[in-house]
């Protein structure tokens, strides 16, 4: 007769060996697109096509010493919203979670296509709570009238 302890040891060894064979490739991230009506925010079907912020797209990259970078990407086109945050510690937030984190900050932003570059840079740094001692600032904004502007420093 087979000892039940032997069966238990055999099963444990099978699981242990299976766990050792896991794939060690780095994580791959996908950009997530979703319909704004599915978001748990204060707007509904009637306002999904409204202008949520002062811009239609916002693409920011702020570089600091020691290869630290903070990136934000947001785009609202037709019924699709795409939002991504790449934080300094290499944490990436995408989709609805990124949108929900960005919304209060974007609602605070008051600049438009007529605002000066220094004012826009100062406002973005302040509202997002970033350190103003960056080594490179790059922001591309598409406004609702279709004009696209780039703000570098």
C-alpha positions in Angstrom: 0.0 0.0 0.0 1.3 3.5 -0.8 1.9 5.7 2.1 -0.2 8.9 2.1 2.8 10.9 3.2 4.6 9.9 0.0 1.7 11.1 -2.1 1.7 14.4 -0.3 5.4 14.8 -0.8 5.0 13.9 -4.5 2.3 16.5 -4.9 4.4 19.2 -3.2 7.3 18.4 -5.4 5.2 18.7 -8.5 3.9 22.2 -7.5 7.4 23.2 -6.5 8.9 22.2 -9.8 6.0 23.9 -11.7 6.6 27.1 -9.8 10.3 27.0 -10.8 9.5 27.0 -14.4 7.8 30.4 -14.5 8.7 32.8 -17.3 11.1 35.6 -16.2 10.4 38.1 -19.0 9.7 41.7 -17.9 6.1 42.8 -17.7 4.5 44.0 -20.9 2.0 46.8 -20.6 -0.8 47.5 -23.0 -2.5 50.8 -23.6 -6.1 50.4 -22.5 -9.0 52.1 -24.3 -12.4 52.3 -22.8 -15.7 54.0 -23.2 -16.2 56.9 -20.9 -19.7 55.8 -20.0 -18.2 52.8 -18.2 -16.1 55.1 -15.9 -17.3 55.6 -12.4 -17.3 59.4 -12.6 -19.9 62.1 -12.3 -20.8 62.2 -16.0 -23.2 60.0 -17.9 -24.4 59.2 -21.4 -25.6 62.8 -22.0 -22.2 64.4 -21.4 -19.7 61.9 -22.6 -19.0 64.0 -25.7 -18.6 67.2 -23.7 -15.3 68.9 -23.3 -14.1 67.5 -20.0 -11.0 69.7 -19.7 -9.4 72.7 -21.6 -7.8 70.3 -24.0 -8.4 67.1 -26.0 -5.0 65.6 -25.5 -2.2 66.1 -23.1 1.2 64.4 -23.5 3.8 65.3 -20.8 7.3 64.1 -20.1 9.4 65.6 -17.3 12.9 64.4 -16.9 15.0 64.7 -13.7 18.5 63.7 -12.7 19.4 60.0 -12.3 17.2 59.0 -15.2 13.9 59.7 -13.3 11.0 60.5 -15.6 7.4 61.4 -15.0 5.1 60.9 -18.0 1.4 61.5 -18.5 -0.7 60.7 -21.6 -4.3 61.6 -21.9 -6.5 61.6 -25.1 -10.2 62.1 -25.5 -11.3 61.5 -29.1 -14.9 60.7 -30.0 -16.1 58.3 -27.4 -12.7 56.9 -26.5 -10.5 58.1 -23.6 -7.0 56.9 -23.1 -5.0 57.7 -20.0 -1.6 56.6 -18.8 0.7 57.6 -16.0 4.3 56.5 -15.8 5.5 57.5 -12.3 9.1 57.9 -11.2 9.4 54.6 -9.5 8.5 52.9 -12.8 4.9 52.3 -11.6 2.5 52.5 -14.5 -1.2 53.3 -14.1 -3.5 52.9 -17.1 -7.1 53.1 -18.1 -9.8 54.1 -15.8 -7.5 54.3 -12.7 -5.2 56.7 -14.5 -8.1 58.8 -15.7 -9.6 59.0 -12.2 -6.2 60.1 -10.8 -5.7 62.8 -13.5 -9.2 64.2 -13.5 -9.0 66.5 -10.4 -5.6 67.8 -11.6 -6.8 68.5 -15.1 -10.0 70.2 -13.8 -7.7 72.6 -11.9 -5.7 73.5 -15.0 -6.9 76.8 -16.5 -4.5 77.4 -19.4 -5.6 77.6 -23.0 -3.9 78.1 -26.4 -3.4 81.8 -25.6 -1.5 81.2 -22.3 2.2 81.8 -22.4 4.7 78.9 -22.3 6.2 79.9 -18.9 2.8 80.2 -17.3 1.7 76.8 -18.7 4.9 75.1 -17.5 4.6 76.6 -14.0 0.9 75.7 -13.7 1.5 72.1 -14.8 4.4 71.6 -12.4 2.5 73.1 -9.5 -0.8 71.3 -10.1 0.8 67.9 -10.6 3.0 68.5 -7.6 6.2 68.0 -9.4 9.6 69.3 -8.4 10.5 72.4 -10.4 14.2 71.4 -10.6 13.6 69.2 -13.7 16.3 68.8 -16.4 13.8 68.6 -19.3 10.1 69.5 -19.7 8.1 68.5 -22.8 4.4 69.0 -23.1 2.3 68.5 -26.2 -1.3 69.7 -26.0 -4.1 69.4 -28.6 -6.9 71.9 -27.9 -10.6 71.5 -28.8 -10.2 73.7 -31.9 -7.7 71.2 -33.3 -4.6 73.3 -32.7 -1.6 71.5 -31.4 1.1 73.2 -29.3 4.4 72.0 -27.9 5.9 73.5 -24.8 9.5 72.6 -24.2 12.0 73.8 -21.6 
